[in-house]
Amino acid sequence: MSPRRFRHLFRPELAGMEPYAAEVQTGRIRLDANESPFSLAPEVRREIMKALSRVPVNRYPDPEARELKAAVASWLNVEPDWILLGNGSDEIISLLAAAVAVPGARALVPTPSFSMYALIAQGHGLAVDAVPLDERFDLRMEEMRAALSRRPRIVLLGYPNNPTGVCYSRTRINEVVDLAPGLVVIDEAYGDYSGKSFLSNGDRHRNVVVLRTVSKIGLAALRLGVMAAHPEIVREIEKIRLPYNINALTQTAARIALSHPRALSAQVKKVIRERDRLMEALEWTRGLSPYPTEANFILFRTVGDADAIHSGLLSRGVVIRNLSRTPALKNCLRVTVGTPAENKAFLEALQLALKEIQ
């Protein structure tokens, strides 16, 4: 049965869309998904496992996730009524897009950036204005002002941005916030690695929504995203949040993990140290041009064929992200910072892959 028989049932915007494809490639070293390479400290893991054994899995979880929300609020140093929790930040972005998706609504998304921004917006029927970044991967303000004049109901900014690793100029973001007629979503998924945040701007700019996650600091399996925004915004988004969206196991594990901020901070610092070492090694590698980064990954451009280099790494069991088909990122690859041993193996495999294309 041809799927075309059902196309008339769905919104026309879906016809030209493709689903998000998370690359699933086998390899002994996985440096493609921007996860933390370090597991939780043993004592934290033991505490979590003990608590999980007592979770009544035959019962629904707390629909408000009150204990977890309090832990998150303490982690971010905001009041609990500023917090909304999601099944990953993707769910929160979807809720925000759904909430503003009136007929004719527009979304503004710089490009290149996280592909789910545009995909989610389009999925909810928003017209997406994609504004190219400048040569330093910062916001082009002339083009941003023009796009803002079309009155988008939502602007989506990564801070730091994925896949570039750059934190946009704070002055430029503040101008966007001042000019935007709708919500400005500042996605700080990698904020732990930059040490920068717009959380303190909430009172001044009530249209700012900050997203955080625990996925990049060693808890990716929990799928916990966080929205911090003025309580007026939180109350509106709560109206369309599905009940029980944070399962009991995630509520328990995340609450305990966040009660050990020093352990989580120590892991972040280890990644930053490894990031600096990996950056230095890439800077000294002939034929590569790594870009400055404030995230837990490094984007680098190759003189040679990025597809061939990527294939050479795969043949040696090392998986990184090939972004060469993304506009403005021709011959670009992105590597997640790994453990010292993983980074060493990656660099050795990279040297061999580069030799093969010379």
C-alpha positions in Angstrom: 0.0 0.0 0.0 1.5 3.3 -1.1 1.9 5.9 1.7 0.7 8.5 -0.8 -2.8 7.2 -0.1 -2.7 8.8 3.4 -1.0 12.1 2.5 -4.3 14.0 2.3 -4.9 13.3 6.0 -1.9 15.4 7.1 -0.9 19.0 7.0 0.7 20.0 3.7 3.9 21.2 5.5 4.8 17.6 6.4 5.1 16.6 2.7 8.4 18.3 2.3 9.9 17.3 5.6 12.3 14.5 6.6 12.4 13.0 10.1 15.4 13.8 12.3 17.9 11.0 11.8 20.2 10.4 14.8 23.2 8.7 13.3 23.6 5.1 14.6 27.0 3.8 13.6 29.0 1.1 15.4 32.4 1.8 16.6 34.6 1.1 19.6 35.0 4.8 20.3 31.8 7.0 20.1 32.6 10.7 19.8 29.6 11.9 17.8 26.7 12.6 20.1 28.1 15.3 22.5 27.6 13.1 25.6 29.9 13.3 28.6 32.5 10.6 28.3 32.6 10.1 32.1 30.1 8.1 34.2 28.9 9.4 37.5 31.1 9.0 40.5 30.7 5.5 42.1 29.2 6.8 45.3 26.6 8.7 43.4 25.8 5.7 41.2 25.4 3.5 44.3 23.0 6.1 45.9 20.9 6.2 42.7 20.7 2.5 42.3 19.6 2.0 45.9 16.9 4.7 45.5 15.7 3.2 42.1 15.2 -0.2 43.8 12.5 1.5 46.0 10.6 3.2 43.2 7.0 1.8 43.0 7.0 1.1 39.2 3.4 0.0 39.4 2.4 3.6 40.2 2.3 6.7 38.2 5.0 9.2 39.0 4.4 12.6 40.6 2.8 14.5 37.8 4.4 17.8 38.9 7.8 16.2 39.7 7.9 18.5 42.7 11.0 17.1 44.4 12.9 17.1 41.2 11.7 20.6 40.3 13.0 21.9 43.6 16.4 20.3 43.0 16.5 21.8 39.5 15.6 25.2 40.9 18.4 25.0 43.5 20.8 23.9 40.7 20.0 26.9 38.6 19.5 29.3 41.5 15.9 30.3 40.5 12.5 29.9 42.1 10.6 26.6 41.4 7.8 28.6 39.7 10.3 29.6 37.0 10.8 25.9 36.1 9.2 23.6 33.6 10.5 20.1 33.0 10.5 18.1 29.8 11.3 14.7 28.4 14.5 16.2 27.0 14.8 19.8 25.7 13.2 18.6 22.5 9.9 18.2 24.2 10.1 21.7 25.6 10.9 23.2 22.2 7.9 21.4 20.8 5.7 22.7 23.6 6.9 26.3 22.9 6.4 25.9 19.2 2.9 24.5 19.7 2.0 27.3 22.0 2.8 30.0 19.5 1.7 28.3 16.3 -1.2 30.5 15.2 -1.9 30.6 11.5 0.8 32.5 9.7 3.2 32.3 12.6 7.0 32.5 11.9 10.1 31.2 13.6 13.6 32.6 13.3 16.5 30.2 13.4 20.2 31.0 12.7 21.9 28.5 10.5 23.9 26.3 10.9 22.4 25.4 14.3 20.7 22.4 15.9 18.6 20.9 13.1 15.7 20.1 15.5 14.9 23.8 15.9 13.7 24.2 12.4 12.2 20.7 12.2 10.1 21.1 15.3 8.9 24.6 14.2 8.0 23.3 10.8 6.2 20.3 12.3 3.9 22.7 14.2 3.2 24.7 11.1 5.5 27.7 11.6 7.2 29.2 8.6 11.0 29.2 9.4 13.3 32.1 8.5 16.8 30.7 8.5 19.4 33.4 8.8 23.0 32.5 7.9 25.7 33.1 10.5 28.7 35.3 9.7 32.2 34.0 9.0 32.9 33.7 12.7 29.6 31.8 13.3 28.1 34.8 15.1 24.8 36.5 14.4 24.5 38.7 11.3 22.6 41.5 12.8 21.5 43.2 9.5 19.9 40.0 8.4 18.6 39.3 11.9 16.9 42.7 12.1 15.3 42.1 8.7 14.0 38.7 9.9 12.8 40.2 13.2 10.8 42.8 11.2 8.7 39.9 9.9 7.6 39.5 13.5 8.5 35.9 14.4 6.6 34.5 17.3 9.7 32.5 18.4 13.5 32.9 18.0 15.7 29.9 18.7 19.3 30.5 19.7 21.9 28.0 20.8 24.3 29.3 23.4 26.8 27.8 22.8 25.6 26.9 19.4 25.6 23.4 18.1 27.4 22.4 15.8 29.8 25.4 15.8 30.6 25.6 19.6 30.4 29.4 19.5 28.6 31.6 22.1 27.0 34.4 20.1 27.9 37.9 21.1 25.9 38.8 24.2 25.4 42.3 22.9 23.9 40.9 19.7 21.6 38.5 21.6 20.4 41.4 23.8 19.5 43.4 20.7 17.6 40.4 19.3 15.8 40.1 22.7 14.9 43.8 22.6 13.7 43.7 19.1 11.8 40.4 19.2 8.0 40.7 19.3 7.8 37.1 20.6 9.7 34.5 22.7 13.5 34.3 22.5 14.6 30.8 23.4 18.2 30.6 24.5 19.2 27.0 24.5 22.1 26.5 27.0 22.4 22.8 26.6 26.2 23.2 26.7 26.2 26.1 29.2 28.0 24.1 31.8 31.1 24.1 29.5 30.9 27.8 28.7 30.2 29.1 32.1 27.9 31.6 30.5 24.1 32.0 30.9 21.2 34.3 30.3 19.3 33.1 33.4 19.8 36.4 35.2 18.0 38.3 32.3 14.6 36.9 33.1 13.3 39.9 35.1 14.6 42.4 32.6 13.4 40.5 29.5 10.2 38.7 30.2 10.3 37.2 26.7 13.5 35.2 27.3 13.2 31.5 27.8 16.4 29.6 28.9 16.7 25.9 28.2 19.1 23.7 30.2 19.7 19.9 30.2 21.5 17.3 32.2 22.2 15.3 29.0 25.6 16.8 28.4 27.0 16.4 31.9 26.7 12.7 32.3 23.0 12.0 32.5 22.0 11.7 28.8 20.0 8.5 29.4 17.6 10.2 31.7 16.2 12.5 29.0 15.6 15.5 31.3 15.3 19.0 29.8 14.6 22.1 31.8 12.9 25.4 30.9 13.6 28.5 33.0 11.3 31.4 32.3 9.1 34.0 33.9 6.2 32.3 35.8 3.7 33.8 33.4 5.3 31.9 30.5 5.6 28.8 32.5 1.9 28.8 33.4 0.9 29.1 29.7 3.2 26.2 28.6 2.0 24.0 31.5 -1.4 24.1 30.0 -0.3 21.9 27.1 2.4 19.8 28.8 1.4 16.2 28.8 0.8 14.6 32.2 3.4 12.4 33.7 6.0 13.5 31.1 8.9 12.9 33.5 8.9 9.2 34.5 9.6 8.1 38.1 13.0 6.6 37.4 14.2 9.9 35.9 12.7 11.9 38.7 14.6 9.8 41.3 17.9 9.5 39.5 18.1 13.2 38.4 17.2 14.5 41.9 19.9 12.5 43.5 22.5 13.4 40.9 21.7 17.1 41.2 22.2 16.8 45.0 25.9 16.2 44.3 26.8 19.4 42.4 30.5 19.0 43.3 30.7 15.6 41.6 29.0 16.9 38.5 31.2 20.0 38.4 34.3 17.9 38.7 33.2 15.9 35.6 32.6 19.1 33.7 36.1 20.4 34.6 37.6 17.1 33.4 35.9 17.5 30.0 37.1 21.1 29.7 40.7 20.0 30.4 40.5 17.4 27.8 38.9 19.8 25.4 41.9 22.1 25.7 44.3 19.3 25.1 42.4 18.1 22.1 42.1 21.6 20.7 45.9 22.1 20.9 46.5 18.7 19.2 44.1 19.6 16.3 45.7 23.1 15.9 49.0 21.4 15.4 47.7 18.9 12.9 48.5 19.9 9.3 45.5 20.1 7.0 43.0 20.9 9.8 41.5 24.2 11.0 39.6 23.8 14.3 37.2 26.5 15.4 37.2 28.0 18.9 34.6 26.3 21.1 32.9 26.8 24.4 31.1 23.5 24.3 32.1 19.8 24.8 32.9 19.3 21.2 35.2 20.8 18.5 34.2 21.6 15.0 37.1 21.5 12.5 37.5 22.1 8.8 39.7 19.8 6.6 41.8 20.7 3.6 41.1 17.3 2.2 37.9 15.4 1.6 36.0 15.2 4.9 34.0 12.3 3.7 37.1 10.3 3.1 38.5 11.2 6.5 35.3 10.3 8.2 35.3 7.0 6.4 38.9 6.4 7.4 38.0 7.0 11.1 35.0 4.7 10.8 37.2 1.9 9.4 39.3 2.2 12.6 36.3 2.1 14.9 36.2 5.8 15.7 32.8 7.6 15.2 32.6 11.4 14.9 30.0 13.6 13.2 30.3 14.4 9.5 28.8 17.8 8.8 30.1 18.3 5.3 26.7 18.2 3.7 25.5 21.1 5.9 25.4 24.5 4.2 28.4 26.6 5.2 30.2 23.5 6.7 31.7 21.9 3.6 34.6 19.6 4.7 33.7 20.1 8.4 33.7 17.4 11.0 32.7 17.6 14.7 34.3 15.5 17.4 32.9 15.2 20.9 35.5 15.5 23.7 36.2 12.0 25.1 38.3 10.5 27.8 42.1 10.8 27.6 42.3 7.3 26.1 39.5 8.0 23.6 41.0 11.3 22.5 44.4 9.6 22.0 42.9 6.9 19.9 41.0 9.4 17.8 44.1 11.5 17.1 46.0 8.4 16.1 43.3 7.2 13.8 42.9 10.8 12.4 46.6 10.9 11.5 46.3 7.6 9.6 43.1 8.7 7.8 44.8 12.0 6.8 47.8 10.1 5.3 45.4 8.0 3.2 44.1 11.0 1.4 47.5 12.7 0.8 
